[in-house]
Amino acid sequence: MKKITLIILTLFIVSAGANAQKVRVAAAANLRYVLEDIKKQYEKEHPKTKVDISFGASGTLTQQILNGAAFDFFMAADMDFPNALKAKGATVGPVVTYIFGKVAMWSKEVNLAKGLNSVLLPEVKKVAIANPATAPYGENAVNTLKKHGLYDKIAGKIVVGENISQAAQFAFTGNAEIGFIALSLALAPDMKGKGYCYELPADVCPPIAQGCVLVKGWERNGEAARFMKYVLSPKCDAIWKSYGYGLVKR
């Protein structure tokens, strides 16, 4: 699969040429910090190229792409949304798993030593999650709570953010005592070491396979395929790992 994907990407690059120097990326909100670091590294290696990134909930970005938003490359927080775009003929080439995202609980004041059961502590009045309808990390949080018989017990405490970044903001500002967020956000400079963080074990909450795909129309911009190939390359592994992501074996 690795060889096939790289061959396809190489053919895309050759066929598209090298005229365009801007890549327009639609990216899931959990990528806000890690992708900015990758962007800086890429632009340093390719000084004539500019990478423009719009962050948001994967479902919201999917709808924007279907409505004709000018993106070349979509990096989602799951596999379902990019595959939905592919099914509607809005993409070109394969949907590729680029990383595995991990989920964490974060609190500014509440000690999370009890792990998932911390949501039952009496001092916890609000629990923040991302919108499960549009944000895969929010859907994951709901499924995890239901799987462990906790959702119905705290349903009245749940506050919903537009995306995973807003859920993290609710927790960071104290508008929610606990937030279910991407581990990558908990490890970002704004939050790292500034509260309590509990990484949910894989047997409690499996890592999320995140998929990316080139958006139809990118063919006029060969730089988009180059950036996709770069994201999938070992050059980015150290950055992904520094934000707690699980690497994909290629």
N, C-alpha and C positions, 0 to 999 in steps of 0.2 A: 504493500500500500504506500509505503514511504517513497519508493522509487517512482511509482506511477504518479503520485502527487507532485513530486519535484519535476518530473518530465513534463507534466501538463503545465505547471507554472512557468517552466523555462520556455515552452512553446508559446505561452501567452505573451511573455516578455518580448521574445523575438518578433512575434507577429505585430505587436502593438507599436514597436519603435520606441524612441527615447525622447520624444518632443516635449511631453508634458513634464512639469516640474513641481506640481502640487498634488498631494494626495488628500482626499476628503474622506475622513474616517467617521463612521457612526459606531460608538463604543459603549458597552454596558457600563453603568455607573461604578461597578466594583473595580474597574480598570483605571479610575481617575488618576491615581498616583503612579502606578507601575507603568502605565502607557506613556505618561509624560516623561518618565525617565528613559523609556525606550525611544521615544521621539527625539529627545535630546541627543542620544547616542547616534541615532540614525542620521539626523541632520548634521552632526559633526562629521560623520563619514561621507555624507552626500551633501556638501554645502550648497549646492544649487537647487536642492529640493526643500519644500516646505510641507510639513504635515499638519493639516487642520483637523482637529478632533472635536466632535460633538458628543458629549456624554449624556446618557439618559437611561431610562428603563428599556429593556430589550423589546418589550411589546410596543412601547411608544415609538421607538426608532423603527421597528418593523412597519408600523402603520405609516410613518412618515415616508419611508422608502416606497411603499405601495402607492402613496399619493404623489410620487414623483420628486421627492427631495433629492438634491444633487449630492449623492454619496458615491464613492468608488468602492468602498470596502466596509464590510459590516463585521464587527467583533461582538458577538452576543454573549450572554451569561448562561446560555444553555445550548442544546442542539436543536430544540424544537422550533424556535423562532427562525433561524436561518434556513432550516429545512422547509418551513412553511413558505418562506419567500421563494425558495427553489421550486416548490410545487406550483407556485403561481407564475412561474416564468420570469421572475424579477432578478435572477442571478445568472452568472455564467461560471461554469466549472464546478468542482466538487465543494461540498461543505466539509471542512476539515476541523477536527478537534485540535485546538492549539494549546490548551492548558486545562488543569483541573483546579477549580476554585474550592476553597475550604471555608467553612462557616464558623463563626465565633459568637459568643455572647460577650457583651461589654457593658460595664457600668462605671459610673464616676464615683459612686459611694458604696455600693453594695458588694460585699465580699462574695465571690461566686464559687466558693469552695464546694458547695453542694452540687455544682454542675448544672445540668438541665433542671433539676428540682429547685434551683434558686428562684425560679419564677413563682414559687409558692410561698416564699418568705413574706411575713406580714408587712414588712416595710416597702414591699414592691407594689406600687399602686398602678403603674403604667408599664407596659411592655411594647416596645417599638419593633415593627417589622415593615419591610417594604411591601407595596401593593402586590398581593399574590397573583392578581390577574395579569399584570404586565411585567413584573420583576421576578425572575426565577429564584432569586435568593429569598424573596418573600414567600413564594410557593413552597420552597424547601423548608422554611421555618414552620409554616403551618403543618405540612406533612409530618415533620419531625415531632412536633408537639402532639399531634393526633396519634401518631404511632406509639408514643409513650404515655398515652392517656392523660395528657395535661391540657390539651386545647380547651375542652369544655370547662375546665376548672378556672381558666384565666381569660376566657373569651371577652368578658366585660372589661378587662384591663388593657386590651390590645389597642394600640394606636397605629395607624397606617401611614407610612411615608410614601411619597410619589415614587421614589426609587430607593436603592440601598444607601445612597449617600445621605438622603434626608432622614432615613431611619437612624443612621449613625449620628447625625446632627441632633436628633431628638434625645438620644442617650447622652451625648457629649454635653449638651446644654442643661441636662437635668429635667427636661420635659418628659422623660421616661426614665424610670430607675434602671431598666435593663433594655438593651437593644440586641436584636439578632442581626448581625452584620457580616459582611465579608471579612475574613481574617486579614486580607490585604489592607483594608481600611484601618483595622486595629493596629497594624504594624506601620502605618504611615506616620510621618512626623507629627501631624496634628493630634494624634491620639495615643501614640506609643508611649507607655510609661506614665500616662496621665489618668489612669483608672485601673479597674480590674478587668482582666481579659481571660476568658475560658474558651480554648479551642475545642470544639465538639469532636470527640473521637469518631473515626471512620465507621465504627460499628453502631454508633448512635445516629450519626448524620453523614452519609457517604459524600465524598467530594463531588462537585458538580462538573461534569464534562462541558466545556465551553467551546462553541463552534464559531468559525469565521468563514466568510465567503465573499467573493468579488461580486459587486452589484452590476446588473446589466447596464451597459453604457460605459463601463470602465475601459472598454477596448480602445477608446480614444486617449487613454492615459496609461501608458505602459509603466509609469512609476508606481501605480497601485499594485500591480503584480510583484514588482520588486520589493515593495514594502511588506506585502503579505509573506513573501519568501523569507524576508529578513526576520519577521516576527516568529516564523516557524524554525528558524535556524538556531544552532547552539550559541550564537553570539548574544542571544538574549537570556540564556538560561540562568546566569547569575542574578540578573535583575528579577526575573520571575521568582526565583527561590528566596530572594531577600524579602519579598512580600508574602511569603508563605504559600505560594502556589505549588501544586504538584505537577511535575514535568510529564509530558507525553513521550512515550518511547517511540522513536522513529527509526 
